[in-house]
Amino acid sequence: MTGLTFTPRSQPLAVPAAVGRRPRLYVLDGLRLFAALFVALHHFAGTARADRPGNPIWGRPVSEIMPSVFRVASYGWIGVEIFFVISGFVICMSCWGRSPREFFVSRVIRLYPAYWFGVLFTTGVLAAFPGVWERLAARDVLLNLTMLQSGSGVGNVDGVYWTLWAELRFYLLFLVVVAFGLTYRRVVLFCCVWGAVAMLTPVVGFPPLRLIANPDGAWYFIAGLALYLMYRFGQDLLLWGILGLSWLMGQKEIGTRIDTVEGVSGWRGAVLIFTVFLLVMVAIASGKLDWVRGKWLVTAGALTYPLYLMHYAAGTTVINRLRSEMDARVLILVVLAGFLVLSYGVHRWVERPLAGVVKRGLESAFARQGRVGG
């Protein structure tokens, strides 16, 4: 495997040649599951809502019930930022050499089958066990099946779905680059242009531009793209500059999120976790973690998306019903284990079969479009 090299300053910067094909990055599967579990722990035992007196999840502040768990769980929200960085890396990796049509099909079959189940599952749980979360009207639940509810001003069936709206906007932007064909230069240019627009958008104050640029999440996706370019082509000063700027902008967004949304964790601790994660990603990009392997990691990665989709509203509802039946720490472990088992079932018997059906249908429709024309 080709080692990573730096372009000497005395020489003009040339586009690096791609390194040879590398093995599957099993470590990313493990990181994704870790991030999902960290987010779930936060939602169960580390949110400001769960720490209020008389809250519907635990009945009293979770910091009084299990203070040590609360201190750790209060930082679990950073798992979302970890997701975004990994998404930038993986999307760039999986789309290299693909056509826009292939990119579109791959995203649809990856996102929608498990999501459809998650919407219906969570709606059913909230209908059967009311009192913790307000259930949406039927028409709003149906709109949620499109994954476009945030663009229509409609609430989410589960609060975690807000991240999918950020992911969709990233995909639509990156589709432009995919349409032209992914190259080192084009992805770097995309990172620079998107970053510049995301930086200026809060000052401009133009809502449509903010919607497209997604300044709250852009720099995490950009960091992932830069890390993948490091992985594929090797390191250079330009990619380190993009990654460094992403860290600087990211730490500012982390502080803003703590001040305006989370309110339960410290900025220093959150930035430390984010920094350590980026260093791990640099190690992955440099090939230093290629030795991490194991089929169980592939399964772990497959559980991540269904777990993320289903754990929050349904999981806190289960905690509400069982909180007086067992120790709080044991209850969290039982709920997490239960959702991991459920997630495997969804992946095995819902996501995979339905993804195959949707893929064949879309490919048939595109083939028909090519034959009919017009």
Secondary structure, DSSP 8 states (H G I E B T S, - for coil): --------TTS--------------HHHHHHHHHHHHHHHHHHHHTSTGGGSTT-TTTSS-HHHH-HHHHHHHTTTTHHHHHHHHHHHHHHHHHHTT--HHHHHHHHHHHHHHHHHHHHHHHHHHHHHS-SSS----HHHHHHHTTT-GGGGT---SSGGGHHHHHHHHHHHHHHHHHHH---HHHHHHHHHHHHHHHHHHHHH--HHHHHHH-TTTHHHHHHHHHHHHHHHH---HHHHHHHHHHHHHHHHHHHHHIIIII-SS-HHHHHHHHHHHHHHHHHHHTTTTTT---HHHHHHHHHHHHHHHHHHHHHHHHHHHHTTTS-HHHHHHHHHHHHHHHHHHHIIIIIHHHHHHHHHHHHHHHHHHHHH--
